[in-house]
């Protein structure tokens, strides 16, 4: 994965303007070919989940789990 360098704005809850990708290993749960990625607004983001899907390829399904406020 590309080196993460989050901006200060990326740490603000609900910010969708920071391009990422950001991915933190603790946000991931594996279940066979299904990979669940927690998106809380503090670490992993949707771009990180998309990167993970591209890394693993079509044999796996990545499910972003978005925290609701």
Order of alpha helices (4+ residues) and beta strands (2+ residues): beta-beta-alpha-beta
